[in-house]
């Protein structure tokens, strides 16, 4: 186990180091003034992220993915569609309640909407759409057609929400679709899809295994919009506490205990459900169960260490950088957002799970390197465009409607697997670092740009997560479009060479 851990540590170091060095370099300029204490806290928390991502990825390989694959494969063998769909619905609800990203987001808007109601509503949305995603695999329905249908339904409900007078909830609703697909949800749901798709078989089993994350991202958006239709009264937002406590020992202890409690509850729901499935259907050997158990322990400690680092250092530092850059010059925030977007996606723990699975299932057709480049470019664009929206204060629909139209249009011209990977990648990109570093950064910038008013935060700062989930769709689909063009050009060149050589042969014979 030590050698795999060293490999994961090396990968995590490469992922987190660019972001850490960028923030430290920024703190040495007149643009951002971090105290020595804050700088050391940030460096310490960066080390937490490196260790946390390493342990989490190791645990995902040993536990979360094998559990998902085993459950998916075994459920299909029952040949009872009702059991499959009921189990998937319960799993969808439980893993969403367990998702730390959702807890982080809900905590930041608890004054605007009840935290428990938000989590419950989003969880139901994920559960229902996980059932829909599994039906898509079983019935072999085209993902593009389903996405077109449900995004049409989403935007129809958007108009109803605006007419109802609760349009300020729109950015939060679309953000909820991004945060639900985080470090716990992604490895489990993706592996579940692989297990079901491979058990059913067919020529497109690899292609069918993708798309579950895409559909599970739609459910929360629709569920929260429907909740907004029944919400009465003014929705207000209060700025949270983004200050690093000088008493580091107490802060670490409080964050550690709170995070251990949250992650314990989260993982215990999945473990209990897995044990029930194991007892009734799986019957895995003891050696396999021990291996999975070690993986769960690794996942637990990885998530705890990662989230403590995020809460203690990254959340307050993100907010402070946003406020100070905006105070210096609001257009500098746009430039910094474009730059930081290129590196921040590398530090999302679930990204490595996605890229590895994509590389494996496509046999290198979609390489890890090309996927990460596309995601980095997408993240950069989303952050820069989000800050532009904050400065000029316009509706997020001006981005979302054209963005989804472009993405759906591209899906008709590229291999279907690229569309499935793209929509899955959009959900994966918006992980815990987005909700706990990028979102506070946007909140801080918005607070300063709009003269320390909280009125615009819910409508302008929120929505950044949804853009983080949107732009990778287009960047990865563009990657697919490029591959099609490259193949056609190469094919024409080969054909031209063949025709040219034939002509030469005819001339020689004469």
Phi, psi and omega in degrees: 000334183296318181296314175300324180294320178297322177296316179295322178297319179296315179298317181293321179299315178297326182285315188274330185302316180302317179295317181298312180296324179296316181292318179296317178299321179295324181291342179272357178261166177290350184290324182228131181246092174265136177290164178300322179298314180296322180296315180293324176298317180296318179296317178300315181291331174296321176296322176300317181297318181298311180293318182296314179297321180298310181295321180296312181296323176296316178294322179297320179294322187270335188233297190298314180291314176300321178298312180301314180296316181296316180297314180298314181294319183289320180299318181293332179289338178292336181057025177246103185298328181294318178295316180302311185289322179295314180298317181295322177297313180297317178300316180301317179294313185294315183290334177286319174300326181283346188287116182296330178303316182295322178297317180298315180295314182299324180292328182281345180238021185297337177281340180269323181213138183306130186298315182294319179296318179300310182296317181296315181299312180297320181297318177298319179300316179294317180302314181294320183279340171292322174300315178298320180295321178291321176299323178301318180291314183296316184272355180056047179273144181293129183297320183301317181297320179293316180297318178301313181301310187281332174287331172295318178295317180302310183289336173293318178289331176301315180297323177294321180295318178297318179295329180286347178093009180245037181298338179294346177278349184303309180302319179295320180299313180290328175297323182298329177294331179279318187285341181287343180257076184244206190295333178272316185293313189301304183298325183289309184293319179297318179293323177300316178297319179297316180299315180292313183298317181289328179290321178288325178080206182100166183292334185249036183296322178295316180295318183291339181287342175267162177108345179294317178297320181301313182287325179291344176279336181283322184307309181298323180299310182295319181296318182287326176296317178297320176300320179297330179295334181256006179270127181249153177092171180286136178262119183245158179233136177242135182294132181279183180266113183244035182255136176284125179290130180295334178277085187299319182300314180293318180299314180297317181295314179298314180295321181296312182295316180295318181290319178299321178296311182297313182291324178298314178297316182299307183289328181297324178299317180290319182297314180300315180296320178296319180296323177296314178297322178298316183291322185274319190239313193289303183057047179291149179294160184300320181299319179293321180295321178296317178300315178294321179299317177297321178296322178295319178298317178297318178298317181300305183293325178298314180294318180299310182297316180299310185290327176296315178299320180293315183291317185286316188250313190285322181296307179291325179293320177301315179296316183294319178298318179299315181292318184287320177295319180293326178292325181286306178194121186297333180282341173294330179297322179296314181298314180297321180298317177300318183290313185292333178298333181291335186246336188292329181295333180296334184269001176284123186299323184285344179301320183291328176295315180296309184298323179294316182292321178297315180298319181292311187285336179261005181054041178082000179299319173249098187287157179299319182297311182294324179294316181294321178299316180297319179293320180296316178296318178298316179296318179301313180297318183296319181291316179298315179295326179294318179292323175301319178296322178296317182297314185263356172051065175239166186296144178293341179297335178293340173264314190293314183296308177297323181299311180290327176296317178297315182297315180293322177298317179297329184297340179278350186245358184236162175304141186300330182295328178294321178296316180297315179296319182299312181292326175294317182297324178301317178291322183290325182299327184270069183265199185298328180290328177293314183284340184244359174231308182291316180297312174300324175302314179293321179297316179297316179296318181296320181298319180283314183301322181261034170056050174058038177252134179274357183300323186269351188295314183294327182270329187254314181287314175290150188111344180294327179293321180293326177288324175300326179280340184272310188298326176299333178302311183290320182294321181284323176294326175296323175300317177294320178296320178297320180295323178295314179298318180298317179297318181293319179296315179298321180296319179294321179296316179298317180297319179296319179295320179296316179295321179296318180291327179294318179298319181296321180295320179296317180296320180297320181294325179290000000 
